[in-house]
Amino acid sequence: HSVCVRLLRFVGPTDNIYSCSFVQMLEQRLESAFDEAQDKVLETYSKLTVEIQSVAQEPDSPSVSLVYVVKNQDTELNGTISSGLLNQLTAELVGYFLFYPPLVIAERT
């Protein structure tokens, strides 16, 4: 069910991508992006939560990959639905929410 945001660019050398605070910050920013996507396409609205499962940095690169699960209360959203929702937003808008421009917004893993 998980979704991958591949290669967030320009994650700075001072960002510890493995720290809890970095992961929590990205979870909150992804939740904001999903709120925006829901506003755009759904008439029914529920607070989605994001749980990041893994974060990986490309060697010698400022690019980071995230794998995460989106939940509606306790139910995990199907990865296709999650990625479809996020893909309603432009890369620029997702970058605005995450503060890092994404190369690939969302794809099923």
N, C-alpha and C positions, 0 to 999 in steps of 0.2 A: 504493500500500500504506500510505500514511501515515495517521496518526490525528491528530485535533485535540482538544486540551483548550482549550475556549474560555473566555476571560475568567476567569482566576484573579483573585479580588478581593483588594484590600487589599495589593497589592505596594507596599511603602513607597517614598517618594521617594529614600531612600538606597540602595535596591537598584538596581544598574546591571544591567538585564535583558540588556544586550548583552555583558556581561563573560563571559569563559570560566568564571570561578569560579561565577557565578550559574547558567549553563547546566549545568555539571557537577554542581552541587548538585541541580538539578531532575532531571537524568538519574538520579542515584542515588536520589532520593526516589521517582521514578516506578518505578524497578526494585523498590524495596521494596513499593510498592503492587501491582505485578504479582506479586511473590512471594506476597503475601497472597491475591490473587485466585486464583492457581494452587492454593494450599493449599485453598481453598474448593471448587474445582470439579473439579480434575484429580487422578487417582490417580498418573499419571506426573508427574514433576517435573523441569524443566530450568531452568537459570538463564537468564532472559531478559535481554537488554540493551536499553537504550533509547538512541536517538540522536536528539537534538533537531535538527530541520532548520531551523526558524525560530522566532523569538520576535518578537512585535509588541505594542506598547502602543497602546491606544486613545488618541487625542488627549485631553488634559485629563481623564484618567480613571486610577484606580488599577487598572484591569483589563488583564490581559495574556493574549494568545493564544499557545498553543504548538502547533507541528506537529512530530510526531515519528514515528520508525519503531521498531518493536519487532522484535528479532532473536532467533532461537533458534540459537545459534552463528553460522553465516554466512548462515542463511536468514532472509529477511524474512518476518514473519508477515503474513498477509492482514489488511488494515485492519479488515475486519468481525470477524475473530477477536480481534484486539487490543482493539477497542472493546468487543466482547462480554465479554471477560474483565474489563476494567476496570469495566464496568457491573455486574458482580457485586457490587461494593462500593458501599456507600452514599456519597453525596456527603460526609457527615461523615467517613467513614473515609478517603476519598481526601484530603480536606482535612487530616486528621490527618497523613497521610504527607507531603503536600506543604507543610504549614504554611500553606497559603493555601486558603481555601474556593473550590471550583470552582462556576461557574454551570452549565456543561455539562460532564459528565465526559468523555465520549469520543464522537466521531463520525468516520466515515470522511471523508477529505478528497477 
